[in-house]
Amino acid sequence: MSTIPRFFPAIPAGGSGTRLWPLSRTGRPKFLLPLGPDPARSLLQATVDRLLPLCGLDRLLVVTGEAHSAAVRGQLPHLPPANVIAEPSARNSSAPIALAAAIAHERDPDALTGSFAADHVVTDPAAFQAVIEAAAQVAAEGLLVTVGLRPLRPDTGYGYIEAGGPLTGGPGLAVRSFTEKPDAATARDYVATGSYLWNAGMFLWRADALLAEVGRQLPGLYDGVRQIAAAYAAGDGPQVHAEIWPTLPTVSIDVGIVEGAAQRGRVACVPADFGWTDVGTFDSLAAVLPGDAAGNVRVGGAEVLAVDSARCVVSAAGRPVVLLGVHDLVVVDAGDVVLVCPRERAQDVGALVGSVRDAGRGGLT
Amino acid sequence: MSTIPRFFPAIPAGGSGTRLWPLSRTGRPKFLLPLGPDPARSLLQATVDRLLPLCGLDRLLVVTGEAHSAAVRGQLPHLPPANVIAEPSARNSSAPIALAAAIAHERDPDALTGSFAADHVVTDPAAFQAVIEAAAQVAAEGLLVTVGLRPLRPDTGYGYIEAGGPLTGGPGLAVRSFTEKPDAATARDYVATGSYLWNAGMFLWRADALLAEVGRQLPGLYDGVRQIAAAYAAGDGPQVHAEIWPTLPTVSIDVGIVEGAAQRGRVACVPADFGWTDVGTFDSLAAVLPGDAAGNVRVGGAEVLAVDSARCVVSAAGRPVVLLGVHDLVVVDAGDVVLVCPRERAQDVGALVGSVRDAGRGGLT
């Protein structure tokens, strides 16, 4: 495998992942945690690991919150410091992704860039890399390319992409429409047709193509990120970034840019299947991490002794967890607090954080 | 309440309680653990607390294994050192209980003594003390007196006492028979009659009356414990104890002495109801410890945040345990290991200890 020429992938590293409490905390967001198949690598590190062969260290960009930039640099000690861009505040996804495109464009006017979330799991990096190489071919034509995961189940927690026919001369498919989280019946219909894909929020595009769409749909954002990127190139990036950032629109890249571009026929998708999950909940880990013969999943190398127990998801903190006669439970020993809940309640873990604060234990959140 | 004259209660402190693993360990048996309503007192300390008003410090005897005698003395710093007798090896219950009677008899030929397990829970100490005072009246007549707990359910894990009519001139009832753990149908019949009581293994008797029965039924044990007791009075107790102890019979007090005495009409019982359990399993704690509105029981002052959760039994180790959407579970954080099992599997926890050893984690047992 060789690198993709002029490829500057951007990794937005934001979000705290409260549904993964008590592993995730305000000061220790999901992307810094080792939740993937390799217990020695955080989700962020694993994201970098699978992108590096495609781009090299010098062209990999990470955009994260100021509160986490030191931890990000600590986990990625070989990344050039200038490639970690600290957001003065969180402004949804269009601002950091457009900024990364502007910075890539400053460095190389023919740059290819895109967005790869820091907190997803991919269990088949080789398949991922092949898909990105295919997507890069499509993006080189000037289209915005989204990666569409072949749906494994009629999940109502994801957005869906309706794919059309193949585009001439490449592996891309046309995109007919995007749908936000559908109801269960709609999701079943989508999966049955075979032409709907999960929208993983994973994009590739030429920096100039993305910036052209930003300029058309969100001209204020365009001006802002161009100014900030120029300032970073000139050496006073953080100061200009702090001044301009609060004035920029707060909107997701999907709603702010991609959907509008799709209506103009400017979006393609590349279908993919590389063992992906957004790790939204502890339950979702069971779909991608290897389990034992009874389906018990050990997160982050947890030491688990399971007797008459099946389909549990367990995270430990250096202490063994012993299960006897239980099934479909989430058990998380985070070192300073222990959580037990059924997998089917994993969606409700985020709401616990408020209860923990109400109980006077905000220090654990 | 005043003390009972010449009352030398004996507390056999033995057994490890493997069904309470991982709280109980080889080196930290059940009786040293704070499993009762007061999280600041171990089961042993609570046993002493409820007996002390009846006897005073000078007459309270504890018989324990050599491996645990230092821990016992540490938990009972005010007890005279001579009142903690260390067994050179475990020899079931008749030897330590007969020895305690012999020691009490050395100190006072008219001594009243008996046996009160170190690892049971009593939630109503005042009712306990009233029952013991009543039992002491019956024992003063020379009968062996057993305390019979009014059954709360047709439990198949306990022995049963068939009580007869009232004895003249006191609160005692005749004892017709003893039955070991019955099957479920028999247990239901027993409870339905109203004349069966749980055998809690809690006894009172005059030391001379018990020793007379020992002499009749187990003469070798009689000679041995008289020699050992004389040696303790003379100052060379441990040496003589170590020499004689291995030669004594290993049999329970029920089988070795009480059942034979009952056949001769020498056993009475006193019915009682003071919130008792032998804490055989984590499940049994739920029957005696106070729960929250949803029936969740916090063992040893555990900090528990229970959301949509009911009837769980939780022990913690200075860390909070958070429950979401679970019911009828046992969750034990022992500091170095976490156990999760359904309450209905609590009987099977003892067998886990072998599995933990097989997994190379014998250090946790």
Interface residues (C-beta under 8 A of the other chain):
Chain A: P22 L305 V307 D308 A316 R319 P320 V321 V322 L323 L324 G325 V326 L329 V331 D333 G335 D336 V337 V338 L339 V340 C341 P342 E344 R345 D348 V349 L352 S355 V356 A359 R361 L364
Chain B: P22 L305 V307 D308 A316 R319 P320 V321 V322 L323 L324 G325 V326 L329 V331 D333 G335 D336 V337 V338 L339 V340 C341 P342 E344 R345 D348 V349 L352 S355 V356 A359 R361 L364
